[in-house]
Amino acid sequence: MSQIKKFHRAFGVYGIYIEDNKLLVINKSRGPYKNRYDLPGGSLEEGEGLSIAMQREFKEETGIDIEILKNLGAIDFIAPWDWKGFTHVHHIAVYYEVKRIGGKIIKPAQFEGQDSLGAVWVTKEEVSLDNASPLVLKALEWINKNELGIETVCYDQWEVKE
């Protein structure tokens, strides 16, 4: 008998920031992408617009002030995640190309809702399915192909790293 799937829908904004052929990522402390690289970004606060959320989340997770250069589009991912009665996460992500206009990489303040342990630079050779979130993998695909695609990406064998 197959298990009934129950999906947690997550929606967020995420920034792709490239410098010297390296992508800025965060080390994730919780959620389905725990103990992996993830893109700076996250959920909107009540009444908050997309671009304001992008700037706030980037600053909170990295210490860097950004300017949004371009809305790259949206893509979604589905992966197994056993959390609060849900069996899967359905993650909808709006991607932005961003650049630094101020600030510097800092260890982020830890507070309720903070899931960044800090930002690091990675090359595409340093990133793999084993150490990165679907968001980072899709960002690298965008860097290589200049497109996000339109298909929902399903990770049937996703492993949450405890």
C-alpha positions as CSV (number, residue, x, y, z in Angstrom):
1,M,0.0,0.0,0.0
2,S,1.5,3.4,-1.0
3,Q,1.8,6.2,1.5
4,I,-0.4,9.2,1.0
5,K,1.7,12.2,0.0
6,K,1.2,15.4,1.9
7,F,3.0,18.5,0.5
8,H,4.3,21.5,2.5
9,R,4.3,24.5,0.1
10,A,7.2,26.8,0.6
11,F,7.6,30.1,-1.3
12,G,10.6,32.3,-1.3
13,V,12.9,34.7,-3.1
14,Y,16.5,33.9,-3.8
15,G,19.5,35.8,-5.1
16,I,22.3,34.7,-7.5
17,Y,25.4,36.7,-6.8
18,I,28.5,35.9,-8.8
19,E,31.9,37.4,-8.4
20,D,35.2,36.1,-9.9
21,N,33.3,33.0,-11.3
22,K,32.2,32.0,-7.8
23,L,28.6,31.9,-6.5
24,L,27.8,33.2,-3.0
25,V,25.9,30.5,-1.0
26,I,25.0,30.0,2.6
27,N,25.5,27.1,4.9
28,K,22.0,25.9,5.8
29,S,21.2,25.1,9.4
30,R,17.7,23.6,9.2
31,G,14.9,22.5,6.8
32,P,15.0,20.1,4.0
33,Y,18.4,21.5,2.8
34,K,20.1,21.4,6.2
35,N,23.8,20.8,6.1
36,R,24.1,21.8,2.4
37,Y,24.9,24.9,0.5
38,D,21.8,27.0,-0.3
39,L,21.1,30.4,-2.0
40,P,20.7,33.4,0.2
41,G,17.0,34.2,0.4
42,G,13.8,33.0,1.9
43,S,10.2,33.7,2.8
44,L,8.3,36.9,2.7
45,E,7.1,38.6,5.9
46,E,3.5,39.7,6.3
47,G,2.7,42.4,3.7
48,E,6.3,42.4,2.3
49,G,7.0,42.7,-1.4
50,L,9.3,40.4,-3.3
51,S,12.1,42.8,-3.9
52,I,12.1,44.1,-0.3
53,A,12.1,40.5,1.0
54,M,15.0,39.7,-1.3
55,Q,17.1,42.6,0.0
56,R,16.2,41.8,3.6
57,E,16.9,38.1,3.4
58,F,20.2,38.6,1.6
59,K,21.4,41.1,4.3
60,E,20.2,38.9,7.2
61,E,21.9,35.8,5.8
62,T,25.2,37.2,4.4
63,G,25.7,40.8,5.7
64,I,25.7,42.1,2.2
65,D,23.5,44.9,0.8
66,I,22.3,44.2,-2.7
67,E,20.8,45.8,-5.7
68,I,18.5,43.6,-7.8
69,L,19.6,43.5,-11.4
70,K,17.0,41.3,-12.9
71,N,14.1,39.0,-12.1
72,L,15.2,35.7,-13.7
73,G,11.9,33.9,-13.2
74,A,10.4,31.2,-11.0
75,I,10.9,27.5,-10.8
76,D,9.7,24.8,-8.4
77,F,11.1,21.7,-6.8
78,I,9.6,18.7,-5.0
79,A,11.5,16.6,-2.6
80,P,10.7,14.1,0.2
81,W,10.8,15.8,3.6
82,D,9.3,14.3,6.8
83,W,8.2,17.4,8.8
84,K,5.2,18.2,10.9
85,G,3.0,15.5,9.2
86,F,4.2,16.4,5.7
87,T,5.9,13.9,3.5
88,H,7.3,16.3,0.9
89,V,8.2,19.9,0.3
90,H,7.0,21.7,-2.8
91,H,9.4,24.7,-3.0
92,I,8.5,27.6,-5.3
93,A,11.4,29.9,-5.8
94,V,11.6,33.3,-7.5
95,Y,15.2,33.9,-8.7
96,Y,17.0,37.3,-8.9
97,E,20.4,38.2,-10.3
98,V,21.9,40.6,-7.7
99,K,25.0,42.6,-7.1
100,R,26.7,43.9,-3.9
101,I,26.3,47.6,-3.2
102,G,27.5,47.6,0.4
103,G,28.2,45.6,3.5
104,K,30.5,42.6,3.8
105,I,30.2,38.9,4.6
106,I,29.6,38.5,8.3
107,K,28.5,35.6,10.5
108,P,24.7,36.2,10.6
109,A,22.9,36.9,13.9
110,Q,21.0,33.9,15.1
111,F,17.3,34.4,15.8
112,E,14.0,32.6,15.4
113,G,13.6,31.8,11.7
114,Q,17.3,32.3,10.8
115,D,18.6,29.3,8.9
116,S,22.0,30.6,7.7
117,L,25.2,29.7,9.4
118,G,27.1,32.1,7.2
119,A,28.0,32.7,3.6
120,V,30.8,31.2,1.5
121,W,32.0,31.4,-2.1
122,V,31.9,28.2,-4.2
123,T,32.9,27.3,-7.7
124,K,30.8,25.1,-9.8
125,E,33.3,22.3,-9.4
126,E,32.8,22.4,-5.6
127,V,29.0,21.9,-5.8
128,S,27.2,18.6,-6.1
129,L,23.9,16.9,-5.5
130,D,25.4,15.6,-2.3
131,N,26.3,19.1,-0.8
132,A,23.9,21.6,-2.3
133,S,20.2,22.4,-2.4
134,P,18.1,22.2,-5.6
135,L,18.2,26.0,-5.5
136,V,22.0,26.1,-5.9
137,L,22.0,23.4,-8.6
138,K,19.4,25.3,-10.6
139,A,21.4,28.6,-10.1
140,L,24.4,26.8,-11.6
141,E,22.3,25.6,-14.5
142,W,21.2,29.2,-15.1
143,I,24.8,30.4,-15.0
144,N,25.7,27.8,-17.6
145,K,22.6,28.0,-19.9
146,N,21.2,31.5,-19.1
147,E,17.7,29.9,-18.5
148,L,15.9,28.3,-15.6
149,G,13.6,26.0,-17.5
150,I,9.9,25.5,-16.9
151,E,9.6,21.9,-15.6
152,T,9.1,21.1,-11.9
153,V,12.2,19.4,-10.7
154,C,11.5,16.3,-8.6
155,Y,14.1,14.8,-6.3
156,D,12.6,11.4,-5.5
157,Q,15.7,10.2,-3.6
158,W,16.4,13.4,-1.7
159,E,18.2,12.9,1.6
160,V,17.9,15.4,4.4
161,K,21.3,15.5,6.1
162,E,20.9,15.5,9.9
